[in-house]
């Protein structure tokens, strides 16, 4: 996929090191990446109607507003936005049926395959 038509992914992760690693992997996979360190920053990006976003990938355990609450707000702003939760407790979190989850830690291949499956 050329970077001219690369999908844009909003990564919401409060742990700077984890966020950096995810962003590096996604950029290596030739995705365009937007970063937010929490729900407030993510909502600013989501409210910008000029900003194209193909997928929001969010940690579940965020301070202030958790990932599930953020996802609800995101869907109010962008009803068709695909949402991927990343969690160390993937098997025990309850997500709406039209949203996705990937367990931490995940491999580069698992992340790539999950995103490709969601965006197809």
N, CA, C and O atoms as a GROMACS GRO file, in nm:
protein
  480
    1UNK      N    1   0.086  -0.117   0.000
    1UNK     CA    2   0.000   0.000   0.000
    1UNK      C    3   0.090   0.122   0.000
    1UNK      O    4   0.180   0.132   0.083
    2UNK      N    5   0.067   0.214  -0.091
    2UNK     CA    6   0.151   0.334  -0.094
    2UNK      C    7   0.102   0.431   0.011
    2UNK      O    8  -0.016   0.432   0.047
    3UNK      N    9   0.193   0.514   0.060
    3UNK     CA   10   0.155   0.605   0.167
    3UNK      C   11   0.052   0.708   0.120
    3UNK      O   12  -0.014   0.771   0.202
    4UNK      N   13   0.038   0.727  -0.012
    4UNK     CA   14  -0.061   0.820  -0.063
    4UNK      C   15  -0.203   0.775  -0.031
    4UNK      O   16  -0.290   0.858  -0.007
    5UNK      N   17  -0.227   0.644  -0.030
    5UNK     CA   18  -0.361   0.596   0.007
    5UNK      C   19  -0.359   0.519   0.138
    5UNK      O   20  -0.445   0.434   0.160
    6UNK      N   21  -0.264   0.546   0.222
    6UNK     CA   22  -0.256   0.475   0.349
    6UNK      C   23  -0.374   0.512   0.438
    6UNK      O   24  -0.418   0.627   0.440
    7UNK      N   25  -0.423   0.414   0.511
    7UNK     CA   26  -0.529   0.439   0.607
    7UNK      C   27  -0.472   0.517   0.725
    7UNK      O   28  -0.356   0.501   0.761
    8UNK      N   29  -0.556   0.602   0.784
    8UNK     CA   30  -0.516   0.682   0.899
    8UNK      C   31  -0.572   0.622   1.026
    8UNK      O   32  -0.692   0.598   1.037
    9UNK      N   33  -0.484   0.597   1.122
    9UNK     CA   34  -0.522   0.535   1.249
    9UNK      C   35  -0.492   0.633   1.362
    9UNK      O   36  -0.381   0.686   1.372
   10UNK      N   37  -0.593   0.656   1.446
   10UNK     CA   38  -0.575   0.735   1.567
   10UNK      C   39  -0.542   0.640   1.681
   10UNK      O   40  -0.622   0.553   1.716
   11UNK      N   41  -0.424   0.657   1.739
   11UNK     CA   42  -0.378   0.572   1.850
   11UNK      C   43  -0.394   0.651   1.980
   11UNK      O   44  -0.337   0.758   1.997
   12UNK      N   45  -0.474   0.594   2.073
   12UNK     CA   46  -0.497   0.659   2.202
   12UNK      C   47  -0.438   0.568   2.310
   12UNK      O   48  -0.490   0.459   2.337
   13UNK      N   49  -0.330   0.615   2.372
   13UNK     CA   50  -0.258   0.535   2.472
   13UNK      C   51  -0.190   0.631   2.567
   13UNK      O   52  -0.113   0.717   2.524
   14UNK      N   53  -0.217   0.617   2.697
   14UNK     CA   54  -0.159   0.710   2.794
   14UNK      C   55  -0.015   0.678   2.831
   14UNK      O   56   0.056   0.765   2.882
   15UNK      N   57   0.030   0.556   2.808
   15UNK     CA   58   0.169   0.518   2.836
   15UNK      C   59   0.255   0.558   2.715
   15UNK      O   60   0.242   0.500   2.607
   16UNK      N   61   0.341   0.658   2.734
   16UNK     CA   62   0.418   0.714   2.623
   16UNK      C   63   0.503   0.609   2.551
   16UNK      O   64   0.513   0.612   2.428
   17UNK      N   65   0.564   0.518   2.624
   17UNK     CA   66   0.651   0.416   2.563
   17UNK      C   67   0.568   0.319   2.480
   17UNK      O   68   0.604   0.287   2.367
   18UNK      N   69   0.457   0.273   2.534
   18UNK     CA   70   0.369   0.182   2.461
   18UNK      C   71   0.314   0.252   2.336
   18UNK      O   72   0.310   0.193   2.228
   19UNK      N   73   0.272   0.379   2.352
   19UNK     CA   74   0.220   0.455   2.237
   19UNK      C   75   0.326   0.468   2.128
   19UNK      O   76   0.297   0.450   2.010
   20UNK      N   77   0.450   0.499   2.168
   20UNK     CA   78   0.558   0.513   2.072
   20UNK      C   79   0.582   0.382   1.996
   20UNK      O   80   0.601   0.384   1.874
   21UNK      N   81   0.580   0.271   2.067
   21UNK     CA   82   0.602   0.141   2.003
   21UNK      C   83   0.491   0.110   1.903
   21UNK      O   84   0.517   0.065   1.792
   22UNK      N   85   0.366   0.133   1.943
   22UNK     CA   86   0.252   0.107   1.853
   22UNK      C   87   0.261   0.196   1.730
   22UNK      O   88   0.242   0.150   1.618
   23UNK      N   89   0.290   0.324   1.751
   23UNK     CA   90   0.302   0.419   1.639
   23UNK      C   91   0.414   0.376   1.544
   23UNK      O   92   0.396   0.378   1.423
   24UNK      N   93   0.529   0.337   1.600
   24UNK     CA   94   0.641   0.292   1.516
   24UNK      C   95   0.602   0.171   1.431
   24UNK      O   96   0.633   0.165   1.312
   25UNK      N   97   0.533   0.076   1.493
   25UNK     CA   98   0.491  -0.044   1.420
   25UNK      C   99   0.393  -0.007   1.309
   25UNK      O  100   0.407  -0.054   1.196
   26UNK      N  101   0.294   0.076   1.341
   26UNK     CA  102   0.195   0.115   1.240
   26UNK      C  103   0.258   0.192   1.125
   26UNK      O  104   0.221   0.172   1.010
   27UNK      N  105   0.353   0.280   1.157
   27UNK     CA  106   0.422   0.353   1.051
   27UNK      C  107   0.507   0.259   0.966
   27UNK      O  108   0.516   0.277   0.845
   28UNK      N  109   0.568   0.161   1.029
   28UNK     CA  110   0.644   0.059   0.956
   28UNK      C  111   0.552  -0.018   0.860
   28UNK      O  112   0.594  -0.059   0.752
   29UNK      N  113   0.428  -0.037   0.901
   29UNK     CA  114   0.328  -0.106   0.818
   29UNK      C  115   0.264  -0.010   0.716
   29UNK      O  116   0.170  -0.046   0.647
   30UNK      N  117   0.317   0.113   0.709
   30UNK     CA  118   0.277   0.215   0.613
   30UNK      C  119   0.138   0.274   0.637
   30UNK      O  120   0.070   0.314   0.543
   31UNK      N  121   0.097   0.280   0.762
   31UNK     CA  122  -0.025   0.352   0.798
   31UNK      C  123   0.012   0.495   0.834
   31UNK      O  124   0.123   0.522   0.882
   32UNK      N  125  -0.081   0.587   0.810
   32UNK     CA  126  -0.067   0.723   0.863
   32UNK      C  127  -0.116   0.716   1.008
   32UNK      O  128  -0.216   0.650   1.036
   33UNK      N  129  -0.048   0.782   1.100
   33UNK     CA  130  -0.082   0.768   1.241
   33UNK      C  131  -0.100   0.904   1.307
   33UNK      O  132  -0.019   0.995   1.290
   34UNK      N  133  -0.207   0.914   1.383
   34UNK     CA  134  -0.231   1.028   1.471
   34UNK      C  135  -0.218   0.976   1.613
   34UNK      O  136  -0.258   0.863   1.641
   35UNK      N  137  -0.164   1.057   1.703
   35UNK     CA  138  -0.142   1.012   1.840
   35UNK      C  139  -0.219   1.098   1.939
   35UNK      O  140  -0.230   1.219   1.922
   36UNK      N  141  -0.272   1.032   2.042
   36UNK     CA  142  -0.333   1.103   2.154
   36UNK      C  143  -0.290   1.034   2.282
   36UNK      O  144  -0.286   0.912   2.289
   37UNK      N  145  -0.257   1.115   2.385
   37UNK     CA  146  -0.211   1.057   2.511
   37UNK      C  147  -0.326   1.030   2.608
   37UNK      O  148  -0.303   0.989   2.722
   38UNK      N  149  -0.447   1.054   2.563
   38UNK     CA  150  -0.563   1.029   2.648
   38UNK      C  151  -0.690   1.071   2.577
   38UNK      O  152  -0.688   1.115   2.463
   39UNK      N  153  -0.801   1.056   2.647
   39UNK     CA  154  -0.932   1.082   2.588
   39UNK      C  155  -0.951   1.227   2.545
   39UNK      O  156  -1.008   1.254   2.440
   40UNK      N  157  -0.903   1.321   2.629
   40UNK     CA  158  -0.924   1.462   2.596
   40UNK      C  159  -0.858   1.497   2.462
   40UNK      O  160  -0.919   1.561   2.377
   41UNK      N  161  -0.733   1.455   2.446
   41UNK     CA  162  -0.661   1.483   2.322
   41UNK      C  163  -0.726   1.410   2.204
   41UNK      O  164  -0.735   1.465   2.094
   42UNK      N  165  -0.772   1.288   2.227
   42UNK     CA  166  -0.839   1.212   2.121
   42UNK      C  167  -0.966   1.283   2.076
   42UNK      O  168  -0.994   1.291   1.956
   43UNK      N  169  -1.044   1.335   2.170
   43UNK     CA  170  -1.169   1.403   2.135
   43UNK      C  171  -1.144   1.529   2.053
   43UNK      O  172  -1.223   1.561   1.965
   44UNK      N  173  -1.036   1.601   2.082
   44UNK     CA  174  -1.001   1.718   2.002
   44UNK      C  175  -0.978   1.676   1.857
   44UNK      O  176  -1.028   1.741   1.765
   45UNK      N  177  -0.904   1.569   1.838
   45UNK     CA  178  -0.876   1.518   1.702
   45UNK      C  179  -1.005   1.470   1.636
   45UNK      O  180  -1.030   1.500   1.519
   46UNK      N  181  -1.087   1.395   1.711
   46UNK     CA  182  -1.212   1.341   1.656
   46UNK      C  183  -1.310   1.451   1.616
   46UNK      O  184  -1.387   1.436   1.521
   47UNK      N  185  -1.309   1.562   1.689
   47UNK     CA  186  -1.401   1.673   1.661
   47UNK      C  187  -1.360   1.754   1.539
   47UNK      O  188  -1.439   1.831   1.486
   48UNK      N  189  -1.235   1.737   1.493
   48UNK     CA  190  -1.186   1.810   1.376
   48UNK      C  191  -1.240   1.742   1.250
   48UNK      O  192  -1.189   1.639   1.206
   49UNK      N  193  -1.344   1.802   1.194
   49UNK     CA  194  -1.411   1.739   1.079
   49UNK      C  195  -1.323   1.734   0.954
   49UNK      O  196  -1.353   1.661   0.860
   50UNK      N  197  -1.215   1.811   0.953
   50UNK     CA  198  -1.122   1.807   0.839
   50UNK      C  199  -1.020   1.695   0.851
   50UNK      O  200  -0.947   1.667   0.756
   51UNK      N  201  -1.016   1.629   0.968
   51UNK     CA  202  -0.919   1.522   0.992
   51UNK      C  203  -0.981   1.387   0.956
   51UNK      O  204  -1.075   1.342   1.022
   52UNK      N  205  -0.927   1.323   0.854
   52UNK     CA  206  -0.976   1.190   0.814
   52UNK      C  207  -0.919   1.084   0.908
   52UNK      O  208  -0.799   1.084   0.937
   53UNK      N  209  -1.004   0.995   0.956
   53UNK     CA  210  -0.961   0.884   1.043
   53UNK      C  211  -1.032   0.758   0.997
   53UNK      O  212  -1.155   0.756   0.984
   54UNK      N  213  -0.956   0.651   0.970
   54UNK     CA  214  -1.013   0.524   0.926
   54UNK      C  215  -1.039   0.428   1.042
   54UNK      O  216  -1.125   0.340   1.032
   55UNK      N  217  -0.965   0.446   1.152
   55UNK     CA  218  -0.974   0.353   1.265
   55UNK      C  219  -0.921   0.423   1.390
   55UNK      O  220  -0.822   0.496   1.384
   56UNK      N  221  -0.988   0.399   1.502
   56UNK     CA  222  -0.934   0.445   1.630
   56UNK      C  223  -0.893   0.322   1.709
   56UNK      O  224  -0.973   0.231   1.732
   57UNK      N  225  -0.766   0.321   1.750
   57UNK     CA  226  -0.714   0.213   1.835
   57UNK      C  227  -0.690   0.274   1.972
   57UNK      O  228  -0.608   0.365   1.986
   58UNK      N  229  -0.760   0.223   2.073
   58UNK     CA  230  -0.749   0.282   2.206
   58UNK      C  231  -0.723   0.179   2.314
   58UNK      O  232  -0.772   0.066   2.308
   59UNK      N  233  -0.645   0.221   2.411
   59UNK     CA  234  -0.627   0.141   2.532
   59UNK      C  235  -0.761   0.144   2.606
   59UNK      O  236  -0.835   0.242   2.596
   60UNK      N  237  -0.791   0.040   2.679
   60UNK     CA  238  -0.914   0.038   2.758
   60UNK      C  239  -0.892   0.119   2.886
   60UNK      O  240  -0.978   0.198   2.926
   61UNK      N  241  -0.778   0.100   2.950
   61UNK     CA  242  -0.751   0.164   3.078
   61UNK      C  243  -0.687   0.300   3.064
   61UNK      O  244  -0.565   0.314   3.079
   62UNK      N  245  -0.768   0.401   3.035
   62UNK     CA  246  -0.720   0.538   3.025
   62UNK      C  247  -0.764   0.616   3.148
   62UNK      O  248  -0.870   0.586   3.205
   63UNK      N  249  -0.686   0.715   3.191
   63UNK     CA  250  -0.731   0.798   3.303
   63UNK      C  251  -0.844   0.892   3.258
   63UNK      O  252  -0.862   0.913   3.138
   64UNK      N  253  -0.918   0.946   3.351
   64UNK     CA  254  -1.029   1.040   3.331
   64UNK      C  255  -1.148   0.972   3.265
   64UNK      O  256  -1.251   0.951   3.329
   65UNK      N  257  -1.136   0.938   3.137
   65UNK     CA  258  -1.242   0.871   3.062
   65UNK      C  259  -1.181   0.744   3.005
   65UNK      O  260  -1.085   0.752   2.928
   66UNK      N  261  -1.234   0.627   3.040
   66UNK     CA  262  -1.172   0.503   2.992
   66UNK      C  263  -1.201   0.482   2.843
   66UNK      O  264  -1.280   0.554   2.783
   67UNK      N  265  -1.137   0.382   2.785
   67UNK     CA  266  -1.149   0.357   2.642
   67UNK      C  267  -1.291   0.330   2.595
   67UNK      O  268  -1.329   0.371   2.485
   68UNK      N  269  -1.370   0.262   2.677
   68UNK     CA  270  -1.510   0.235   2.638
   68UNK      C  271  -1.592   0.364   2.634
   68UNK      O  272  -1.673   0.383   2.543
   69UNK      N  273  -1.571   0.450   2.732
   69UNK     CA  274  -1.642   0.579   2.732
   69UNK      C  275  -1.597   0.664   2.612
   69UNK      O  276  -1.679   0.730   2.548
   70UNK      N  277  -1.468   0.663   2.584
   70UNK     CA  278  -1.415   0.735   2.468
   70UNK      C  279  -1.478   0.681   2.340
   70UNK      O  280  -1.516   0.759   2.252
   71UNK      N  281  -1.490   0.550   2.329
   71UNK     CA  282  -1.548   0.488   2.209
   71UNK      C  283  -1.693   0.536   2.190
   71UNK      O  284  -1.734   0.564   2.077
   72UNK      N  285  -1.769   0.545   2.300
   72UNK     CA  286  -1.908   0.594   2.289
   72UNK      C  287  -1.911   0.736   2.237
   72UNK      O  288  -1.991   0.769   2.150
   73UNK      N  289  -1.823   0.822   2.291
   73UNK     CA  290  -1.815   0.961   2.246
   73UNK      C  291  -1.770   0.968   2.099
   73UNK      O  292  -1.823   1.047   2.021
   74UNK      N  293  -1.673   0.884   2.064
   74UNK     CA  294  -1.623   0.882   1.926
   74UNK      C  295  -1.734   0.846   1.829
   74UNK      O  296  -1.743   0.903   1.721
   75UNK      N  297  -1.817   0.750   1.866
   75UNK     CA  298  -1.926   0.707   1.779
   75UNK      C  299  -2.036   0.812   1.767
   75UNK      O  300  -2.108   0.815   1.667
   76UNK      N  301  -2.050   0.900   1.867
   76UNK     CA  302  -2.144   1.011   1.855
   76UNK      C  303  -2.091   1.108   1.748
   76UNK      O  304  -2.167   1.157   1.664
   77UNK      N  305  -1.960   1.134   1.754
   77UNK     CA  306  -1.898   1.227   1.659
   77UNK      C  307  -1.881   1.166   1.520
   77UNK      O  308  -1.897   1.236   1.419
   78UNK      N  309  -1.849   1.037   1.516
   78UNK     CA  310  -1.821   0.967   1.389
   78UNK      C  311  -1.887   0.828   1.396
   78UNK      O  312  -1.822   0.730   1.431
   79UNK      N  313  -2.016   0.821   1.363
   79UNK     CA  314  -2.092   0.697   1.384
   79UNK      C  315  -2.037   0.572   1.315
   79UNK      O  316  -2.059   0.461   1.364
   80UNK      N  317  -1.968   0.587   1.204
   80UNK     CA  318  -1.920   0.469   1.131
   80UNK      C  319  -1.775   0.434   1.163
   80UNK      O  320  -1.719   0.342   1.102
   81UNK      N  321  -1.711   0.505   1.256
   81UNK     CA  322  -1.570   0.484   1.284
   81UNK      C  323  -1.544   0.347   1.345
   81UNK      O  324  -1.599   0.315   1.451
   82UNK      N  325  -1.460   0.264   1.281
   82UNK     CA  326  -1.420   0.137   1.343
   82UNK      C  327  -1.333   0.164   1.466
   82UNK      O  328  -1.250   0.254   1.467
   83UNK      N  329  -1.354   0.082   1.568
   83UNK     CA  330  -1.281   0.100   1.694
   83UNK      C  331  -1.217  -0.032   1.734
   83UNK      O  332  -1.282  -0.137   1.736
   84UNK      N  333  -1.087  -0.024   1.767
   84UNK     CA  334  -1.010  -0.140   1.812
   84UNK      C  335  -0.958  -0.110   1.952
   84UNK      O  336  -0.882  -0.016   1.973
   85UNK      N  337  -1.000  -0.193   2.049
   85UNK     CA  338  -0.950  -0.180   2.185
   85UNK      C  339  -0.826  -0.267   2.200
   85UNK      O  340  -0.821  -0.379   2.150
   86UNK      N  341  -0.726  -0.213   2.269
   86UNK     CA  342  -0.607  -0.290   2.304
   86UNK      C  343  -0.609  -0.306   2.455
   86UNK      O  344  -0.620  -0.208   2.528
   87UNK      N  345  -0.598  -0.431   2.501
   87UNK     CA  346  -0.607  -0.454   2.644
   87UNK      C  347  -0.524  -0.573   2.687
   87UNK      O  348  -0.516  -0.673   2.616
   88UNK      N  349  -0.465  -0.563   2.802
   88UNK     CA  350  -0.396  -0.676   2.862
   88UNK      C  351  -0.495  -0.778   2.919
   88UNK      O  352  -0.456  -0.887   2.960
   89UNK      N  353  -0.621  -0.739   2.920
   89UNK     CA  354  -0.727  -0.827   2.973
   89UNK      C  355  -0.832  -0.853   2.866
   89UNK      O  356  -0.952  -0.852   2.894
   90UNK      N  357  -0.787  -0.875   2.743
   90UNK     CA  358  -0.876  -0.885   2.628
   90UNK      C  359  -0.987  -0.988   2.646
   90UNK      O  360  -1.100  -0.966   2.604
   91UNK      N  361  -0.954  -1.101   2.710
   91UNK     CA  362  -1.053  -1.208   2.723
   91UNK      C  363  -1.162  -1.172   2.823
   91UNK      O  364  -1.268  -1.235   2.823
   92UNK      N  365  -1.139  -1.072   2.908
   92UNK     CA  366  -1.238  -1.042   3.011
   92UNK      C  367  -1.307  -0.907   2.992
   92UNK      O  368  -1.392  -0.870   3.073
   93UNK      N  369  -1.274  -0.833   2.885
   93UNK     CA  370  -1.343  -0.705   2.868
   93UNK      C  371  -1.464  -0.723   2.778
   93UNK      O  372  -1.466  -0.804   2.686
   94UNK      N  373  -1.564  -0.645   2.808
   94UNK     CA  374  -1.690  -0.650   2.737
   94UNK      C  375  -1.695  -0.534   2.639
   94UNK      O  376  -1.700  -0.418   2.680
   95UNK      N  377  -1.693  -0.563   2.509
   95UNK     CA  378  -1.699  -0.456   2.410
   95UNK      C  379  -1.823  -0.475   2.323
   95UNK      O  380  -1.867  -0.587   2.301
   96UNK      N  381  -1.880  -0.365   2.274
   96UNK     CA  382  -1.995  -0.378   2.185
   96UNK      C  383  -1.963  -0.467   2.065
   96UNK      O  384  -1.848  -0.475   2.022
   97UNK      N  385  -2.064  -0.534   2.014
   97UNK     CA  386  -2.042  -0.632   1.907
   97UNK      C  387  -1.984  -0.572   1.780
   97UNK      O  388  -1.921  -0.644   1.703
   98UNK      N  389  -2.003  -0.443   1.756
   98UNK     CA  390  -1.950  -0.384   1.633
   98UNK      C  391  -1.812  -0.320   1.655
   98UNK      O  392  -1.762  -0.245   1.571
   99UNK      N  393  -1.750  -0.351   1.770
   99UNK     CA  394  -1.614  -0.302   1.797
   99UNK      C  395  -1.522  -0.423   1.812
   99UNK      O  396  -1.569  -0.536   1.826
  100UNK      N  397  -1.392  -0.398   1.810
  100UNK     CA  398  -1.294  -0.506   1.807
  100UNK      C  399  -1.198  -0.496   1.924
  100UNK      O  400  -1.185  -0.390   1.986
  101UNK      N  401  -1.130  -0.606   1.954
  101UNK     CA  402  -1.033  -0.606   2.063
  101UNK      C  403  -0.911  -0.690   2.025
  101UNK      O  404  -0.922  -0.792   1.957
  102UNK      N  405  -0.794  -0.644   2.070
  102UNK     CA  406  -0.671  -0.720   2.053
  102UNK      C  407  -0.603  -0.724   2.190
  102UNK      O  408  -0.597  -0.623   2.260
  103UNK      N  409  -0.553  -0.841   2.226
  103UNK     CA  410  -0.489  -0.857   2.356
  103UNK      C  411  -0.345  -0.810   2.357
  103UNK      O  412  -0.270  -0.837   2.264
  104UNK      N  413  -0.307  -0.740   2.464
  104UNK     CA  414  -0.167  -0.702   2.484
  104UNK      C  415  -0.101  -0.813   2.564
  104UNK      O  416  -0.165  -0.867   2.654
  105UNK      N  417   0.021  -0.849   2.538
  105UNK     CA  418   0.101  -0.799   2.426
  105UNK      C  419   0.060  -0.867   2.295
  105UNK      O  420   0.012  -0.980   2.296
  106UNK      N  421   0.078  -0.798   2.186
  106UNK     CA  422   0.048  -0.854   2.055
  106UNK      C  423   0.170  -0.842   1.966
  106UNK      O  424   0.255  -0.755   1.986
  107UNK      N  425   0.178  -0.930   1.867
  107UNK     CA  426   0.290  -0.924   1.773
  107UNK      C  427   0.258  -0.826   1.661
  107UNK      O  428   0.142  -0.787   1.642
  108UNK      N  429   0.359  -0.787   1.588
  108UNK     CA  430   0.339  -0.700   1.472
  108UNK      C  431   0.244  -0.766   1.374
  108UNK      O  432   0.155  -0.701   1.319
  109UNK      N  433   0.263  -0.897   1.350
  109UNK     CA  434   0.177  -0.969   1.256
  109UNK      C  435   0.032  -0.972   1.304
  109UNK      O  436  -0.060  -0.956   1.224
  110UNK      N  437   0.012  -0.994   1.434
  110UNK     CA  438  -0.125  -0.996   1.488
  110UNK      C  439  -0.192  -0.860   1.469
  110UNK      O  440  -0.308  -0.852   1.429
  111UNK      N  441  -0.118  -0.753   1.496
  111UNK     CA  442  -0.173  -0.619   1.481
  111UNK      C  443  -0.205  -0.590   1.335
  111UNK      O  444  -0.313  -0.541   1.304
  112UNK      N  445  -0.112  -0.620   1.246
  112UNK     CA  446  -0.134  -0.597   1.103
  112UNK      C  447  -0.257  -0.673   1.054
  112UNK      O  448  -0.342  -0.616   0.986
  113UNK      N  449  -0.266  -0.801   1.090
  113UNK     CA  450  -0.378  -0.883   1.044
  113UNK      C  451  -0.511  -0.834   1.100
  113UNK      O  452  -0.611  -0.831   1.028
  114UNK      N  453  -0.512  -0.794   1.226
  114UNK     CA  454  -0.634  -0.743   1.289
  114UNK      C  455  -0.681  -0.616   1.219
  114UNK      O  456  -0.799  -0.601   1.187
  115UNK      N  457  -0.588  -0.523   1.195
  115UNK     CA  458  -0.625  -0.398   1.131
  115UNK      C  459  -0.672  -0.420   0.988
  115UNK      O  460  -0.771  -0.361   0.946
  116UNK      N  461  -0.602  -0.505   0.914
  116UNK     CA  462  -0.643  -0.535   0.777
  116UNK      C  463  -0.783  -0.595   0.774
  116UNK      O  464  -0.863  -0.563   0.687
  117UNK      N  465  -0.811  -0.683   0.870
  117UNK     CA  466  -0.943  -0.746   0.879
  117UNK      C  467  -1.051  -0.642   0.908
  117UNK      O  468  -1.159  -0.647   0.850
  118UNK      N  469  -1.023  -0.547   0.996
  118UNK     CA  470  -1.120  -0.444   1.032
  118UNK      C  471  -1.144  -0.348   0.914
  118UNK      O  472  -1.258  -0.308   0.889
  119UNK      N  473  -1.039  -0.312   0.843
  119UNK     CA  474  -1.050  -0.210   0.737
  119UNK      C  475  -1.090  -0.264   0.600
  119UNK      O  476  -1.109  -0.187   0.507
  120UNK      N  477  -1.104  -0.397   0.589
  120UNK     CA  478  -1.135  -0.451   0.455
  120UNK      C  479  -1.276  -0.416   0.408
  120UNK      O  480  -1.315  -0.455   0.298
   0.00000   0.00000   0.00000
